[in-house]
Amino acid sequence: MEQNSAWEVRGFASLEEAAPILTSNDEFVLALPISAVLVQRLRLPAAAEGDFAEMVRIQMEKALPYAPEEVTTGFEVIEKIGEESVVSAVAVHNEKLNELAAPLSARGLFPSRVTVYAALRCATHAPNGDAFLIFPEQGSVICAIGEGGAVTFARPLEGGDPKQLEMDLPHLVLSAELAGVSTSFPVVLLDESLFALRETAQRLLAREVDLIAVEAPPTDTQLNLLPEAWRHRRVELVRQAEWRRRLLLGAGVYAAVVLLLLACLLVIRFEIGRLDRHIARDAPRTEFVQAAAMNWKALAPAIDPHYYPIEVLLHLFESLPSADVQITAFNQSARQISVDGEARTAALVYQFADKVKKNTDLQTFRFDMPSPPRILPNEHAQFRLEGKPR
């Protein structure tokens, strides 16, 4: 993993140990050992991309004793020569793949890509031209031939000591030639952990052997052996994780809203209690004020000049619009004032009522005309105006 622009390489003895550090959302690549795959170098006629993939699949199925649906194939185009293409083709038996990845799938972990470790080493250390690589893998020593960064031949040695290399290497080179793989590789690369084999390899291959270290990170390849079932399962798991994240986020928001409402409720209850205590504390004074107000209201007609009948009658006469309006009766009680009168026209009645309502000295009462003026035979308008204390 990358930390401070540098890569840290961590080793694990098995996938069982590596699986706990991964999550279903992680993008990771599963690199298969040579023992789990079949690698072939093919020369195929040029075709459309979809047809080309089908031709590779058919050729690889011929070399495997499994039904087509039990095998996943992948390929990398090394070069195009005229009407032909040189291809590095790889196939894996799905049952073997499921067995290898069982520690991951048991935890719901599926890689975004499945490739071959030998292909990663070829792409990283020999991206151009031909090269012969010797490196360790799962306790074995692998000899691989790379062309243009793609692995075209790979075989394990029977052992990892110089004597075993001296016995097996000529047979491996012969097998590569019989498979149509060029053995005139100008570059020989040896993993630094196998330094003891360097002298033997240089003598047998008659070439300088360069040392290579563990790649961090390895160069990606076009080779992908990810089964469709895994691809769909990974998409499903990612979708489930996204929905789970959304549900958790929604639950968190809902819980926050509920807590906020509870907090508001507590604050409101606290304020209600505080106000209730204030009301209870001020209740005697409030009752005293209310009683005093009721007493003053009851005494108002006797002590307030605005209620004096003579004052009210004076202000009513001040509101007469003209001598054509006459007050014929005036009655006042503690609850009501009634004014009866007669005017030459109905319009004068309404003028009188309007002036009474606007008179500032009569604002203690609310005046209203309960019914329209009654027109008399002499066409005079008879009216009644009533006022009640506000």
Steps between C-alpha positions, in 0.01 A plus 500: 500500500606861438612716793665842459559440127682171578380144481515260791524132409339267750543125480245239605545126516156433350177661385346406836737750664455768233119489481431673837667824388271534195142626469234443235552857374874456442632484145753217501654264244532126551816363332486125439798264520622320188384168647138617475497613134586393149716743300536472122648707221258510204518633147150588382361666187394863536131545593259733674556536874195292597582226248865507607408430863280211387787350294730517802238329716452218247876440471546486877203268549665250265791471742284454813282198591214718629167621368506858358288639786753364752792702365584872500745625239693819443759626259746776416595594145879508476538615140331495160691355207322555171165324516590315819520589868734353761309448822579403858196293602421382852224272628395397850258236618224676695490230766872545563454876507217473754715270712792743501279801577289325765653702790394818319153395380419363846529858624304645208817632333531490122789652304451761230747311280648151486834462328814284522794587723749403228324743264539779755874433535550494124304826454695667781858393430496424127235721338684504163666220305558140609622399844555191712397535864572279800311582821348325804129425528320310776812309603596415141738655249334616177669543165301726269552650156354842428444664163415868490402497868267198463576151630502235225660207681537405867600181680596417860832338587507179697721666761668827585867408515769550231523127424127476432518809280785342305289189443168667416593816312603331168171308498303817567669682213433205269135491604469872423645451154260212430212728607605757241646743753821675406794416729735766363420730788762773549408568864514258795354619831541323834316586821749623759373241750638228263849648479650150549377404152662793319829336412332181373248695292773712339697191410206307357346789308829662403363841586542760772240455770355815661340503842147630562316584823137473603295745295316768695255542348507263202409630154142421403426273206215461252457140611180451698367159604216633713197266460168661411344357815762676709454823308124498562549403865747782555263753342222365722716525813610854414135597444401339832782682677386829347141441608623398846701821518196701392277325754752561777526863395120531493475329839761738637312802367172363638659436840646850500158650418336292774765609750454861392123473544546341841737780596246758379226322695710505815574870453129574443403298807764684701369836378140397574600399850688826549201703376264299719718580801502870407121497455451326833735749667323800340147360543416706814609824336322408178178428686532831683550689171206320338277575798608864498430522127153356547435749780620793294290383211197477724568846640583656163147631430511685831852643495594526132371823334472316169207306648317804640164529322529878467847462341378232260195702404717809443731312264202352316363851437848605383484221241171616343574585135230771486180626659310262269597216733333492840541271800158407630599250775814415697536210742815385685562209728818336629498270202356696210416837347209547259440809291171547310463776248353630182669659194372673189672234281654156545836638382510734800442200728806322363707819528402529864586135573839541329587814700400329826731205425790736422450730797809457722304580817256216429762228441413345837194355323457301184202643311298311243168540316308174556260567210482737202313829544119475472350739245195684633200616292646851493818342353694572817731219623458363847806320651637333808869500594632266773833514683667245722812540715812372338 
